[in-house]
Amino acid sequence: MKLLILDGNSVINRAYFGVKPLTNRDGLYTHAIYGFLNILERMDKEEQPEAICVAFDLHGPTFRHEKYDGYKANRHGMPEELAMQMPIMKDVLRAMNIPIYECQGWEADDVIGTVGKICSQQGWECVIVTGDRDSLQLIDEHVHVKLVISKPGNTTASLYTEEKFREEYGFEPKKLIDLKALMGDSSDNIPGVAGVGPKTAKDLLLKFGSLDGVYSHLDDPGIRPKLREKLEAGKENAYLSFDLATIRPEAPITFSPLDAIVQPYNRAELYTLFQKLEFVRLIDKYGLRGAELETPKPEVEQNVLPRVDGMPESVKSCAVYLAPDGSVGFAWESGVWALTPMEVQMNPISLKGKDLILHDSKDAYHRLDSLGISWDRCVFDTALAAYDLN
Protein backbone atom coordinates (compact mmCIF):
# COMPACT_ATOMS: atom_id res chain seq x y z
CA MET A 1 0.00 0.00 0.00
CA LYS A 2 1.25 3.46 -0.89
CA LEU A 3 0.48 6.90 0.53
CA LEU A 4 1.25 10.13 -1.31
CA ILE A 5 1.72 13.20 0.89
CA LEU A 6 2.19 16.65 -0.61
CA ASP A 7 4.14 19.42 1.08
CA GLY A 8 1.31 21.90 0.57
CA ASN A 9 3.20 25.19 1.00
CA SER A 10 6.14 24.02 -1.08
CA VAL A 11 4.00 22.72 -3.95
CA ILE A 12 1.66 25.73 -4.12
CA ASN A 13 4.65 28.11 -3.99
CA ARG A 14 6.22 26.38 -6.96
CA ALA A 15 2.89 26.39 -8.76
CA TYR A 16 2.49 30.11 -8.05
CA PHE A 17 5.84 30.99 -9.59
CA GLY A 18 5.68 28.34 -12.32
CA VAL A 19 2.30 29.21 -13.86
CA LYS A 20 1.41 32.40 -15.70
CA PRO A 21 -0.85 34.57 -13.48
CA LEU A 22 -4.56 33.90 -13.91
CA THR A 23 -7.56 35.64 -12.34
CA ASN A 24 -11.30 35.15 -12.44
CA ARG A 25 -13.71 37.95 -13.32
CA ASP A 26 -13.79 39.08 -9.67
CA GLY A 27 -10.03 39.66 -9.64
CA LEU A 28 -9.23 36.57 -7.56
CA TYR A 29 -5.88 35.06 -8.51
CA THR A 30 -6.24 31.37 -9.35
CA HIS A 31 -3.03 30.19 -11.03
CA ALA A 32 -1.42 28.71 -7.90
CA ILE A 33 -4.48 26.53 -7.31
CA TYR A 34 -4.53 25.52 -10.96
CA GLY A 35 -0.84 24.62 -10.92
CA PHE A 36 -1.20 22.72 -7.62
CA LEU A 37 -3.99 20.60 -9.08
CA ASN A 38 -1.92 19.86 -12.18
CA ILE A 39 0.99 18.69 -10.03
CA LEU A 40 -1.34 16.61 -7.86
CA GLU A 41 -2.90 14.96 -10.91
CA ARG A 42 0.50 14.17 -12.38
CA MET A 43 1.84 12.70 -9.14
CA ASP A 44 -1.32 10.64 -8.73
CA LYS A 45 -0.94 9.17 -12.23
CA GLU A 46 2.77 8.46 -11.80
CA GLU A 47 2.61 6.91 -8.32
CA GLN A 48 -0.89 5.36 -8.29
CA PRO A 49 -1.27 5.67 -4.49
CA GLU A 50 -4.06 4.12 -2.46
CA ALA A 51 -4.08 7.13 -0.12
CA ILE A 52 -3.41 10.88 -0.53
CA CYS A 53 -3.05 13.71 1.98
CA VAL A 54 -1.50 17.18 2.21
CA ALA A 55 0.50 18.91 4.95
CA PHE A 56 0.51 22.69 5.42
CA ASP A 57 2.41 25.13 7.61
CA LEU A 58 0.39 27.25 10.02
CA HIS A 59 1.13 30.90 10.62
CA GLY A 60 3.09 31.55 13.80
CA PRO A 61 6.44 30.72 15.41
CA THR A 62 7.66 27.17 15.85
CA PHE A 63 10.02 25.62 18.39
CA ARG A 64 12.87 26.41 15.96
CA HIS A 65 12.08 30.13 16.08
CA GLU A 66 12.11 29.95 19.87
CA LYS A 67 15.55 28.34 19.78
CA TYR A 68 17.05 30.73 17.23
CA ASP A 69 15.61 34.20 16.56
CA GLY A 70 17.23 34.32 13.14
CA TYR A 71 15.52 31.16 11.87
CA LYS A 72 13.94 32.03 8.49
CA ALA A 73 14.31 35.70 9.39
CA ASN A 74 15.33 36.47 5.82
CA ARG A 75 12.05 35.17 4.39
CA HIS A 76 9.73 37.67 2.76
CA GLY A 77 6.03 37.45 3.56
CA MET A 78 3.74 35.45 1.32
CA PRO A 79 2.65 37.52 -1.71
CA GLU A 80 -0.93 38.75 -1.33
CA GLU A 81 -1.80 37.17 -4.69
CA LEU A 82 -0.81 33.79 -3.25
CA ALA A 83 -2.23 34.35 0.24
CA MET A 84 -5.72 34.91 -1.19
CA GLN A 85 -5.57 31.49 -2.84
CA MET A 86 -4.58 29.47 0.24
CA PRO A 87 -7.99 29.14 1.94
CA ILE A 88 -9.68 28.28 -1.37
CA MET A 89 -6.97 25.70 -2.10
CA LYS A 90 -7.83 24.00 1.18
CA ASP A 91 -11.55 24.16 0.34
CA VAL A 92 -10.82 22.43 -2.97
CA LEU A 93 -8.86 19.68 -1.20
CA ARG A 94 -11.71 19.16 1.27
CA ALA A 95 -14.18 18.92 -1.62
CA MET A 96 -11.87 16.27 -3.11
CA ASN A 97 -11.98 14.44 0.25
CA ILE A 98 -8.20 14.75 0.61
CA PRO A 99 -7.22 15.09 4.32
CA ILE A 100 -5.18 18.11 5.41
CA TYR A 101 -2.69 17.83 8.28
CA GLU A 102 -1.18 20.83 10.07
CA CYS A 103 0.00 21.48 13.62
CA GLN A 104 0.50 24.77 15.44
CA GLY A 105 4.11 25.26 16.56
CA TRP A 106 5.40 22.59 14.16
CA GLU A 107 6.43 22.90 10.53
CA ALA A 108 4.89 20.97 7.68
CA ASP A 109 8.25 19.13 7.40
CA ASP A 110 7.75 17.71 10.89
CA VAL A 111 4.17 16.72 10.09
CA ILE A 112 5.40 15.01 6.91
CA GLY A 113 8.15 13.25 8.86
CA THR A 114 5.56 12.05 11.38
CA VAL A 115 3.31 10.72 8.61
CA GLY A 116 6.27 8.95 6.99
CA LYS A 117 7.29 7.38 10.30
CA ILE A 118 3.77 6.07 10.95
CA CYS A 119 3.57 4.70 7.41
CA SER A 120 6.87 2.86 7.90
CA GLN A 121 5.70 1.40 11.20
CA GLN A 122 2.52 0.11 9.54
CA GLY A 123 4.26 -1.31 6.47
CA TRP A 124 3.09 1.36 4.05
CA GLU A 125 5.23 3.00 1.39
CA CYS A 126 5.21 6.80 1.67
CA VAL A 127 6.05 9.14 -1.21
CA ILE A 128 6.64 12.79 -0.29
CA VAL A 129 5.98 15.38 -2.99
CA THR A 130 7.93 18.56 -2.29
CA GLY A 131 10.23 21.13 -3.82
CA ASP A 132 12.28 21.34 -0.62
CA ARG A 133 15.43 19.25 -0.39
CA ASP A 134 15.17 19.24 3.42
CA SER A 135 12.79 16.28 3.13
CA LEU A 136 15.50 14.15 1.53
CA GLN A 137 16.77 13.39 5.06
CA LEU A 138 13.55 11.37 5.61
CA ILE A 139 14.34 8.86 2.89
CA ASP A 140 14.59 5.26 4.03
CA GLU A 141 13.43 1.81 2.96
CA HIS A 142 9.75 2.86 3.06
CA VAL A 143 9.91 6.63 2.52
CA HIS A 144 10.83 8.18 -0.83
CA VAL A 145 10.81 11.79 -2.02
CA LYS A 146 9.47 13.13 -5.29
CA LEU A 147 11.43 16.37 -5.74
CA VAL A 148 9.50 18.93 -7.80
CA ILE A 149 11.28 21.65 -9.73
CA SER A 150 9.03 24.21 -11.42
CA LYS A 151 10.06 26.68 -14.06
CA PRO A 152 7.73 28.82 -16.17
CA GLY A 153 6.01 26.39 -18.51
CA ASN A 154 7.90 23.34 -17.27
CA THR A 155 7.68 21.21 -14.11
CA THR A 156 9.92 18.23 -13.52
CA ALA A 157 9.85 15.69 -10.71
CA SER A 158 12.59 13.24 -9.72
CA LEU A 159 12.01 10.28 -7.40
CA TYR A 160 14.70 9.97 -4.74
CA THR A 161 15.28 6.59 -3.14
CA GLU A 162 18.17 5.62 -0.86
CA GLU A 163 20.15 4.48 -3.91
CA LYS A 164 19.57 7.67 -5.92
CA PHE A 165 20.45 9.84 -2.93
CA ARG A 166 23.75 7.98 -2.37
CA GLU A 167 24.58 8.29 -6.08
CA GLU A 168 24.19 12.06 -5.91
CA TYR A 169 25.59 12.81 -2.44
CA GLY A 170 27.89 9.90 -1.66
CA PHE A 171 26.44 9.21 1.81
CA GLU A 172 23.17 8.11 3.40
CA PRO A 173 20.12 10.45 3.43
CA LYS A 174 20.25 11.12 7.18
CA LYS A 175 23.67 12.75 6.72
CA LEU A 176 21.98 15.62 4.88
CA ILE A 177 21.51 17.10 8.36
CA ASP A 178 25.28 16.99 8.98
CA LEU A 179 25.86 18.60 5.58
CA LYS A 180 23.55 21.53 6.38
CA ALA A 181 25.10 21.85 9.83
CA LEU A 182 28.46 22.53 8.17
CA MET A 183 27.47 24.55 5.10
CA GLY A 184 24.32 26.22 6.47
CA ASP A 185 21.19 26.98 4.49
CA SER A 186 20.57 30.51 3.26
CA SER A 187 16.92 29.81 2.41
CA ASP A 188 16.14 29.02 6.07
CA ASN A 189 18.82 31.38 7.45
CA ILE A 190 20.60 28.46 9.14
CA PRO A 191 24.12 29.77 9.84
CA GLY A 192 26.33 26.69 9.52
CA VAL A 193 30.08 27.26 9.79
CA ALA A 194 31.16 30.60 8.34
CA GLY A 195 33.42 30.10 5.33
CA VAL A 196 32.48 26.45 4.74
CA GLY A 197 30.68 25.91 1.44
CA PRO A 198 28.86 22.88 -0.02
CA LYS A 199 31.94 21.29 -1.60
CA THR A 200 34.10 21.58 1.52
CA ALA A 201 31.26 20.33 3.74
CA LYS A 202 30.68 17.34 1.48
CA ASP A 203 34.38 16.48 1.38
CA LEU A 204 34.56 16.63 5.17
CA LEU A 205 31.56 14.30 5.54
CA LEU A 206 32.88 11.83 2.98
CA LYS A 207 36.15 11.69 4.90
CA PHE A 208 34.95 11.77 8.51
CA GLY A 209 31.40 10.41 8.22
CA SER A 210 29.46 12.89 10.37
CA LEU A 211 29.53 16.24 12.13
CA ASP A 212 30.76 14.53 15.28
CA GLY A 213 33.41 12.77 13.19
CA VAL A 214 34.65 16.07 11.80
CA TYR A 215 34.99 17.66 15.25
CA SER A 216 36.66 14.62 16.75
CA HIS A 217 39.35 14.78 14.01
CA LEU A 218 40.15 18.49 13.91
CA ASP A 219 43.82 17.64 14.35
CA ASP A 220 43.79 15.49 11.21
CA PRO A 221 46.58 16.67 8.88
CA GLY A 222 44.11 16.55 5.99
CA ILE A 223 42.31 19.58 7.42
CA ARG A 224 44.04 22.78 6.35
CA PRO A 225 44.95 25.22 9.16
CA LYS A 226 42.58 27.95 7.93
CA LEU A 227 39.72 25.47 7.63
CA ARG A 228 40.55 24.16 11.11
CA GLU A 229 40.26 27.71 12.47
CA LYS A 230 36.87 28.18 10.80
CA LEU A 231 35.59 24.88 12.19
CA GLU A 232 36.79 25.69 15.70
CA ALA A 233 35.26 29.17 15.62
CA GLY A 234 31.99 27.90 14.18
CA LYS A 235 31.47 24.81 16.34
CA GLU A 236 28.58 26.28 18.34
CA ASN A 237 26.81 27.41 15.16
CA ALA A 238 27.42 24.01 13.58
CA TYR A 239 25.61 22.14 16.34
CA LEU A 240 22.87 24.77 16.51
CA SER A 241 22.43 24.35 12.74
CA PHE A 242 22.31 20.57 13.12
CA ASP A 243 19.46 20.96 15.58
CA LEU A 244 17.58 23.45 13.39
CA ALA A 245 17.96 21.30 10.27
CA THR A 246 16.70 18.10 11.89
CA ILE A 247 13.13 17.19 10.97
CA ARG A 248 11.37 15.80 14.04
CA PRO A 249 8.85 13.06 13.20
CA GLU A 250 7.00 13.59 16.48
CA ALA A 251 4.33 16.16 15.62
CA PRO A 252 1.25 15.68 17.83
CA ILE A 253 -1.18 14.79 15.03
CA THR A 254 -3.80 12.07 14.83
CA PHE A 255 -2.99 10.12 11.68
CA SER A 256 -3.51 6.73 10.15
CA PRO A 257 -2.86 5.86 6.49
CA LEU A 258 -6.37 4.43 6.34
CA ASP A 259 -7.76 7.90 7.06
CA ALA A 260 -6.31 9.11 3.76
CA ILE A 261 -7.62 6.33 1.51
CA VAL A 262 -8.71 7.88 -1.79
CA GLN A 263 -12.43 8.72 -1.71
CA PRO A 264 -14.86 9.93 -4.38
CA TYR A 265 -15.03 13.70 -4.71
CA ASN A 266 -17.87 15.74 -3.30
CA ARG A 267 -18.90 16.56 -6.85
CA ALA A 268 -21.39 19.31 -6.05
CA GLU A 269 -18.93 21.20 -3.80
CA LEU A 270 -16.05 20.80 -6.25
CA TYR A 271 -18.24 21.95 -9.14
CA THR A 272 -19.25 25.07 -7.19
CA LEU A 273 -15.61 25.88 -6.36
CA PHE A 274 -14.44 25.31 -9.95
CA GLN A 275 -17.23 27.58 -11.18
CA LYS A 276 -16.08 30.30 -8.79
CA LEU A 277 -12.48 29.83 -9.96
CA GLU A 278 -13.66 29.65 -13.61
CA PHE A 279 -11.82 26.36 -14.18
CA VAL A 280 -14.04 25.44 -17.12
CA ARG A 281 -11.62 22.88 -18.53
CA LEU A 282 -11.17 21.23 -15.14
CA ILE A 283 -14.96 20.95 -14.74
CA ASP A 284 -14.96 18.84 -17.90
CA LYS A 285 -11.71 17.05 -17.04
CA TYR A 286 -13.07 15.99 -13.64
CA GLY A 287 -16.41 15.01 -15.14
CA LEU A 288 -18.37 17.49 -13.03
CA ARG A 289 -21.00 18.54 -15.57
CA GLY A 290 -24.42 18.12 -14.00
CA ALA A 291 -22.95 17.92 -10.49
CA GLU A 292 -25.03 20.91 -9.42
CA LEU A 293 -28.13 18.77 -9.90
CA GLU A 294 -26.77 16.28 -7.37
CA THR A 295 -26.90 18.77 -4.52
CA PRO A 296 -29.34 17.28 -2.05
CA LYS A 297 -32.20 19.61 -1.28
CA PRO A 298 -32.49 20.34 2.43
CA GLU A 299 -35.16 18.32 4.08
CA VAL A 300 -37.85 20.52 5.58
CA GLU A 301 -39.13 19.20 8.83
CA GLN A 302 -42.85 18.72 8.48
CA ASN A 303 -44.60 19.71 11.66
CA VAL A 304 -48.14 18.87 10.55
CA LEU A 305 -50.65 20.12 13.07
CA PRO A 306 -53.72 17.97 13.72
CA ARG A 307 -57.00 19.19 12.25
CA VAL A 308 -59.67 19.63 14.90
CA ASP A 309 -63.34 20.53 15.02
CA GLY A 310 -63.30 23.69 17.02
CA MET A 311 -60.74 25.82 18.86
CA PRO A 312 -60.17 25.20 22.57
CA GLU A 313 -60.89 28.09 24.92
CA SER A 314 -57.35 27.73 26.28
CA VAL A 315 -55.78 28.96 23.00
CA LYS A 316 -54.26 32.39 23.67
CA SER A 317 -52.92 33.21 20.19
CA CYS A 318 -53.83 32.11 16.66
CA ALA A 319 -53.30 32.96 13.02
CA VAL A 320 -56.36 33.65 10.88
CA TYR A 321 -56.64 33.03 7.14
CA LEU A 322 -59.58 34.64 5.33
CA ALA A 323 -60.04 33.05 1.90
CA PRO A 324 -61.63 35.02 -0.97
CA ASP A 325 -64.54 32.57 -1.14
CA GLY A 326 -65.49 33.13 2.49
CA SER A 327 -63.74 30.11 3.95
CA VAL A 328 -61.81 30.72 7.17
CA GLY A 329 -58.82 28.92 8.64
CA PHE A 330 -57.33 29.13 12.09
CA ALA A 331 -53.93 27.79 13.23
CA TRP A 332 -52.34 27.78 16.65
CA GLU A 333 -49.46 26.01 18.37
CA SER A 334 -51.08 22.58 18.52
CA GLY A 335 -53.82 22.47 15.90
CA VAL A 336 -55.69 23.83 12.88
CA TRP A 337 -59.40 24.42 12.25
CA ALA A 338 -60.88 25.10 8.82
CA LEU A 339 -64.44 26.05 7.97
CA THR A 340 -66.35 26.34 4.68
CA PRO A 341 -68.41 29.50 4.06
CA MET A 342 -71.56 27.63 5.12
CA GLU A 343 -69.88 26.35 8.31
CA VAL A 344 -68.82 29.90 9.13
CA GLN A 345 -72.42 31.03 8.89
CA MET A 346 -73.63 28.13 11.05
CA ASN A 347 -70.94 28.51 13.81
CA PRO A 348 -70.94 31.51 16.12
CA ILE A 349 -67.20 32.18 16.41
CA SER A 350 -65.60 34.41 19.02
CA LEU A 351 -61.92 35.40 19.03
CA LYS A 352 -62.37 37.61 22.07
CA GLY A 353 -59.36 37.59 24.39
CA LYS A 354 -57.04 36.03 21.76
CA ASP A 355 -53.94 37.57 20.18
CA LEU A 356 -54.50 37.45 16.42
CA ILE A 357 -51.98 37.14 13.60
CA LEU A 358 -53.50 38.60 10.43
CA HIS A 359 -52.49 39.54 6.90
CA ASP A 360 -53.46 43.16 6.11
CA SER A 361 -55.18 43.71 9.42
CA LYS A 362 -57.17 46.78 8.32
CA ASP A 363 -58.98 44.78 5.63
CA ALA A 364 -59.16 41.70 7.88
CA TYR A 365 -61.01 43.65 10.58
CA HIS A 366 -63.79 44.51 8.13
CA ARG A 367 -64.04 40.95 6.86
CA LEU A 368 -64.17 39.48 10.37
CA ASP A 369 -66.96 41.90 11.20
CA SER A 370 -68.86 40.99 8.01
CA LEU A 371 -68.60 37.28 8.89
CA GLY A 372 -69.93 37.91 12.39
CA ILE A 373 -66.65 36.88 14.06
CA SER A 374 -65.95 38.89 17.18
CA TRP A 375 -62.37 39.89 17.97
CA ASP A 376 -60.24 42.09 20.26
CA ARG A 377 -56.78 42.73 18.91
CA CYS A 378 -54.14 41.95 16.27
CA VAL A 379 -50.58 41.51 17.56
CA PHE A 380 -48.82 40.77 14.24
CA ASP A 381 -49.60 41.81 10.67
CA THR A 382 -47.70 39.76 8.07
CA ALA A 383 -48.42 42.30 5.32
CA LEU A 384 -46.86 45.08 7.38
CA ALA A 385 -43.90 42.84 8.24
CA ALA A 386 -43.36 42.07 4.55
CA TYR A 387 -43.50 45.80 3.74
CA ASP A 388 -40.89 46.56 6.41
CA LEU A 389 -38.59 43.80 5.19
CA ASN A 390 -38.89 44.95 1.61
C-alpha positions, 0 to 999 in steps of 0.5 A: 500500500502506498500513501502520497503526501504533498508538502502543501506550501512548497508545492503551491509556492512552486505552482504560483511561480511556475504558472502564468498569473490567472484571475477570475472575473472578480479579480481573484488570482487562481493560477497557484491553485490551478498549478497545484492541481496539475501537479497533484494529478500528475503525481497521482498518475505516476505513483498510483497511491491508495491514499493521498493527503496534504500537509501545510504550515500554520502561521506563527512561530515554531520551536525552531524560532524559539531556539534561534531568533534568526531562523527564516528571518530572511524570508519575505512574507507570502505575496498577497496574490498567493495568500488569497488562494490558500484558503480556497486551495484547502476548500478544494482539497476538502471537496476532493476528500483529501485530508489536510494535516497541520499542527501549530508550533510545528512545521509541515516538514515535521508533520510530513516526517511524522506521517512517513514514520507512521507509514513505515511502522505500519508497512506502508510505502510513503512518497513525499511530494515537495520542492524542498530538499530538506525532506531528503533526510527522511528517505529510508526503505519505506519513505521516498521523495518526489522532488518537484522543480518548477520553471515557467512552462515546465515542471519536472519531478525526480524520485529519490530513493536511498540508492539515488540519494547515495549516487548524488551525495555519496552518503546516506540520506540522514547525513543531509543534516550533517551537511547543512550543519556545516554549510548552512542553508541561506533559504532558512537562514541556518548559519552553519560554519562561516566560510564552509561551502557545499563542496568543503562540507561534502568532502569533510563528511565523505572523509569523517562520516558525520559532524561529530566525526569532523569535530573529533578529528580536527587535528587530522593533517588533511584539514588545512589550518585555515579550515581548522580555524573556521571549524573551531570558531563555528562549532557552536553554530554548527551544532545549533544548525544541526538541531535546526535542520533536523526534521522531528517526526513527532508532531502531535497529530492524529494520523492513520494511512487508512484515514487518507484512503482515496475517496470519491469527490464531493462533486457538487462542492467541487463543481461550485468551487471550480465555477467560482475559480472559472476552471471550465476545462477542469470541470470537464476534465473531472467530469463534473457537468451536471454535479449541481443537480446532485446537490441534495435539497435540504429536508424541511421538517414537516410539523403537521398540526392535527385538524380539529373541530373547534378551537379550545378556549385555552388557546391564547394566540392564533393565526387567521386566514380569510379566503376570498370565497369566504372560507376561514382557517385558524392555526395555533401552536397545537392544531388547525381548524378550517371552515367552509363559508356555510360552516362559518355562517352556522358557527358563532365564532368568538376570538375575544381575548385572543392575540390574532396574527393577520395579513393586512389587518385593516382589511381583515377587521372589516371581513371578520366583522362581516362574517360575524366573528368577534375579535379584540386585537391583532398583535402581528400583521404579516403584510406590514412585516413584509412591507418593512422587510422589503 
